[in-house]
Amino acid sequence: MSGRLTDASALPGMTWQGMVLDNARPGIPGSALSGVTAAPESSFVIRKVDVRHVPGAHGSMAGSKGKNWNPGIMAGITTTGKFLRRPAVFGVLAGIVLFVILVGIRETGILQPLELEAYDLLLRLQEHGAAVESRVALLAITEADIQSLGRWPLPDEVLAGMISALQGYQPDAIGIDIYRDLAVPPGTEQLDAILAANSNVFVVEKIGTGGGTGVPPPKVLAGTGQVGFADLLVDPDGVVRRGLLFLDDGVDVFYSLSLRLALHYLQARDIHPRAGEPEPSHLRLGDVTLRPFEANDGGYVGADAGGYQFMMDYRGGTQPFASYSLGELLSGDIPDGALAGKIVIIGVAADSVKDDFITPYRHGGHGLPGVPGSTIHAHAASQLLRAALDDDYPTGVLDDVKEYAWILFWTVAGVVLVLRIKSAGRFVPLALFGTALLLLLSYLAYSKGIWLPLMP
């Protein structure tokens, strides 16, 4: 991928105001100590110093036998020494030195795993019970469904029947998170006809980020606005924390499945993508500008920021979406109105078909089952809808100057505390209090949408 999406003018044929959803390849971007003076000489008592000759000694001191040093110089040296020996002053200077060392350590990326673990903890602490997302639902193909059908992948006629049955529930949009680059007869012509006739049905392709092999969409929809990529961003520890909106290869711009679905839903409500504020190359939905993720945001160091990324919040907990199975759909057991006006994403949730990912809730880690890719696409689509309809901003970060000031403050405060508190009986409670205060401030900042470094 070529990285950050560029200004709209660099991608001809399209602007934010004129974006058309049925166009498959639109050109969218995307301290020094100062003022310290010596006290008047009269305030100091300067003794005469008789510097006696020392055999073999050289320099000005050896040649100054019987001479006195200039009282002003000695007063300045004495004053500076006393000033630097003050615990608070020494603490500040030592804190600055430690700050430089710590920033150097952070820049190596050693602290990134700890910062990301802290981010996951903050995210989990924000959930106080399950919240249901009323605008997005899931249709899962379970292990029981596959055993009942007796084969995988699903034949084209079964997939066509699923789409037809879903349309009877009048959903706003249907996303199919199943690759169908190759025909799986019987029923191929029937599936092609249904895909072509229903503009609210979206299929997936795989771009193949990181040198991977891509997977094209169904031929009948290739080159249309009904295709979105299913690629997900996985951090080095295996967790999906960031979502993708756009990717580009230097020639074409590709939309994610979640963005395709969200834009279709919003278009029916007269909400369209616009130029961001204050940066017009950023994407704006409703009144919310989605600032693209940068390589050193939050606890990340040198992350791959290619494409147009955003931090996912996984709002609503582990499973905020109503979910039904293929068996329930085909047997007509889904309640009337359960899917009306919603985005419905079809995906696989079967042990025999691996499509599992780890989330900050540690699904897929610590012995917990993974989350299907369709669920992550649903979280991303939900977050986009909340931004556009509920003015819900994604998680932000401090700029570099403010972030370094935050780290410097806590570094200096820690050093001054160590130097001023001589008793372990007093130091330990104060250290615990300072740690608790740092955690509380980080939690409160995250609850307001700001991710602060927790490992300064």
N, C-alpha and C positions, 0 to 999 in steps of 0.2 A: 504493500500500500504506500501511497506517496505521502501520507501524513496529513497535517492540518488542512482542512478545506479552506480554500482561498476566498478572496473577495468575489462578490457576485459578478463583477465585471470580467473576472478572469475565466469564468465559465459561461460562455456565450449562450444566448438564446433564452435566458430565463432570469427573472428577478424575483425577490420575495413576493412583491405585490402581484406578479403575474403567474404564480406557480399553478400549474394544472396537474391534478392528481393522476390523470390517465396518461401522463407522459412518463415513459419508463426511465429516461435519462435526463432529468432537468439539471440545469447548471446552478445548483445551490451551494453556497458555501457551507459556506459555513461561517572617648572624652578625655579630652585631655584635661589635666588639672590646670586651672587658670586663676588669676587673681590672688595668688598666694604670695605674700610679700613678707620679708623679715621685719620683726618688730624693731623699734628704734634701738640703737646700740646702748642707750642708757639703761635699757631694761635688762641687760645681761651683764654678768660679772665674768670678765675674761682674765684668766690667770696667765702670767708670763710662763712661757714654755722654754726651758733650756734644753735645746736639742744638742746633746753631747756627741762628740765624734765617735763613730763606731768604725773600728778598723775594717777596711774593705768596703765600707758603704759608699755609695755614689748618689749623685743627684742633689736636688736643692736642699733636702733636709740635712744631708751630711755636711753641706757647706754653709749651714746657717747657725753655727755654734754661737750661742749668746745672743741671738736675734729673736725678736718677738714676731709672731704672725700678725697680719693685719686684723684688728678686732672686728671689722665689718665682715670679712670673709668667714672668720670663725663663728660669728653670730649667725650668719646665713646657714652654715653647715649644721650648727646646733639646732636651729629652728626647723630646718628641713628634716633632720633626723627625728626630732620629737613629733613632727607632723605625721611622718610616715609610720611611726610606731603606734599611732592611735589605732585601736582595733577596727573602728569603722572604716577609716581610710585604707588600711592594709586589706581589710576584707573586700572593699570595692575593687582595689587593684588586683587582688588574687582572684576575685570573681571574674574580672574581665579576662585574665589569662586563662582561667578554667573555661570560660565561655568560648574563647577561640579554639581551645582544644576540643571541647564538646561539639562545636559546629563542624570541626574537621572530622570527628568521628561520625557524626550524622551524615556527612557528605559521602562517606564510604558505603552507606547503606546498611551498616551493621545493626542499626536500631530499627530498621524498617519492619522486620517481623513483629517486634514488640509493639510498635505503633499501630500496625494493622490489627493485632490481637485486641489492643485497647479500643480501636474503632469498632470492632465487632461487638465488644462488651457494651459500649455506649449505645450501639444500635439496638441490642437486645433489651437493654434497660428502659428503652423508650416505649416498649410495648407493655401495656397494662391490660391484657386480655385481648382476645381476638376481635378484630374489626372486619366486618364483611364489606367487600367491594361490590357494590350493586351494579356496576357498569361492565364488569368482565366476568366471564364464566369459563369453565373448562369442560371439555369432553375427552375423557381418558379411555384409551384402548388398553384394557387391563390384561393380565395373564389369563384370567378366566375367559375373556373375549377371544383371545387367540386360540386357546384350547377348544373353545366351542366351534370356531370356524375351521380349525384343523390345519391352518397354514399361515405362514408369514413370508413375505409381505402380503398385505391385503390385496386381493384382486381388484382391478379397476372397477368392476361392477359393484363391489361392496363399498368402495370409496364414493362412487357416484350415488349409491343408495343413501349413504350417510349424509351427503350434501343435500340431497332432495328432502330427506326427512327433517334435517335441521331447518331448512328454509320454511317448513311448515310451522315452525315456532316463531317465525318473523324476527330473527336476530338482525342487528344493525350491520354486522360484518362477521365473516367467518375466516379464520386463519387456519391453514392446514400445515402443521409443523411435521410433515412427513415428506421426505424426498421422493419425487416421482419423475426422475429424469428418464427412466426406462419404462416402457409399457409393461404392465402385469396383466395379461389377458386372463379371462375374458372380460369384456366390457370396456375396452379402450376407447372405442368410438363414442360410447355413451358418456364416459367421463369427460372426454374432450368437448363434447357438445355442452355439457352442463357447466364446465369451467368457462367456456366462451360466452355462454348466455347469461351468466350471473356476475355482474360487475362488483358485487360485494364479497366475492370469494377471492382470497389471497393465498398464494402458494409460496414455497420457499426455494431458495437456492443457497449454495455455499460458495463464498468468495474464495476461501482457502487462505486465511491470514497466516502469517508466520511461515510461509513457504509450503503450506499444506495444499493438497489437491482440491480443486473446486468441484462443485456438483451443479450442473445447470438445472433450470426449472423445467417443467413440462413444456414441450415444444409449442403447444397451442397457445401458451401465455408468454412465451419468450418475447422480449421487447415491448411488453405492455406495463402499465402501472399497477398490475396485480401481482407483482413479484417483489418479495422482500428477502433479504439474506437472513439466515438463521445463526450466523457466526456469533459466538460469545467470547468475552474476554475473561481469561482465567489467570489469576495472580500466581506468582511462584509457589505459594503454599497450597494451590489448588482451589482457592475460593473465588467465586464470581462476585465482585464488589462493584464493578463498573459496567454500565450499559453502553451500547453503540447505537448511534442514530444514522450516521452516514459512513461510507467508505468510498475511496476513489482510487483509481489505478493510474491517474495522470491523464486519462482520456474521458472516462465515464464516472458518474456519481451513482452510487448504489444506496438504496434505502433499506433499513432494517424492517423485519416483519412487524415489530411492535410499532414503529413509526408509521408504516403504511396503514395499519389498523386504526391507530389513534387519529391520523389525519382524515381518514374516511369518516370516522365517527364525528369528528369536529366539523367537517365540511357540512354535514347535514344540519348543524346548529350555527351555521354562518360564522364559523371561526376558522381563520386561515393563517398560515405561517406569515410572519412579517419580519422586517429587519429589527434586530435587537437594539436595546438602549443600555448603555451609551454607545456600544460597539455595533454598528450596523451589519457587520459580517456574521454576527451571532444569530441563532435562531430564537424567535420570539413566538410563544403561543399564548394567546390572550394577553394579559398584562405581564407575563413572566418571561424574562429573557434567560435562556438556558446557556450559561457560560460553559464553554468546552473545557474539559479536564486538561490540566497541564502536567508535565512530567514530574514536577516536584511538589505537587499539591499535597497538603496535609502531611501525612507520614511517609509518603512515597518519595523515593530518590531515583531519579533517572528512569522512570517508568516509560513504557512505550505509549505515547499519547497520540498515535496515528488515528486518522479518521476524526470523528466528532463524538467524543465520549462524555458521559456524565456519571456521577456517583449515584448508585441505586440505594434507595432507602428501605426497601422491603416493608413498606408500611402495611400494618394489619397483621403482622406476625407470620407464623409458619404457613398458614393456609387460609387466606382471607377470601378465597373465591369459592363460589358454589361449583361443585364438580359432579358430573354424571358420567356413567359408563356407556360404552357402545351398546352393550346389552340392553340397558334401560332405554336408549334411544330407539333401537329397532323394535323393542316390545311395546313402545308407547307409554312407558312408565314415568317419563319426565312430566311434571305437572304443567298444565296449561299456563302460559304467561311467564314461565320460569326463565325463558331465554329471550323474551321479546325486548327489542331495542338494545340488546347487549352485544358486546364483542364476545364471540365464542371461539376459543382456540382448541383445535383438535391436536392431541399429542399422544405419545405412547408412555404408559406407566406399567410396564411389564418387566419382570426380572430377566426374561429371556432376550429382551431387546434393550441393550444398554444405551440409555440416553439420560444419565444421571449426573448431577453437578452438586458441588458443595456450596452452601450459602453461608453468610455470617452467623446464621443460626446453627451452623455445624451439621446440617444435613449432609450425609455422605462422609462425615468425619466423626471420630470418637464412637464408632460403632453404629451410628444412626444411618438410616437409609437415605440415599441421595434424592435430590429434587429433579423431576423431569424438566427437560429444556423448555417445554411448553409452559410450565409454571413460571419460569424466569421471564419468558416473553410476556406473560400476563402481568407480572410485576412491573415490567418496564412500560407496557402500554398503560397500566393503571396510573403510574407516576406521571406520565405525559398528560393524561386526562385531568388529573388533579392540578397540575400546573396551569392548564388552560382554563379549567372551569372553576377551580377552587382557590386560585392564586397561591398554590402551595409551591414554595421555592425549593429547589434541590439543595443539598448540603453544600455550603460554601466554605472557603478557607481564607485565612489572613494573607495579605500580600507579604512579600519577603521582608520588608522593613519591620512591619508589625510583628511578624513571626519571630524574627531575631530579637526584637525588643522584649517580647514575652519570655523567650528563653534566657536572655541576659538578666532580666529581673529575678527569675527564680534561681539562677546560678549565683548571683551576688547575694541574694537573701540567704541562701544556704550556707555560703562561706562566712558571712557576717555572724550568723547564728552559731556556727562552730567556734568562731574566735571569741565571741562574747560570753557564751555560756560555758563556764568551767566545770560545773557539776553535772555528772551523768544523770543524777536524779531529776534535774530540771531540763536537761537537753533532750532526753528521750520523749517526754510528753510533748515538748514543743516541736520536735521533729515529726512526731505522729500527727500533731495538729496541722503542721504545714503540709504534710502529705494529703491529709483529709481535705484541706482547703483546696489544694491543687485539683484533686479528683472532683470535688464539688463544682468548682468553677468550670472545669472541662465538661462535666455533665450538663450544667446549666447552659453553657455556650452551645453544646450540641443540640440541646432541646430547642434552641433558638436558631438552629441551622448553620452553626459555625463549628468546624472541626479544628480544635486546638491541639498542638503537640502535647503529648502527655509524658514524654520521656526527656525533659530538658536537663 
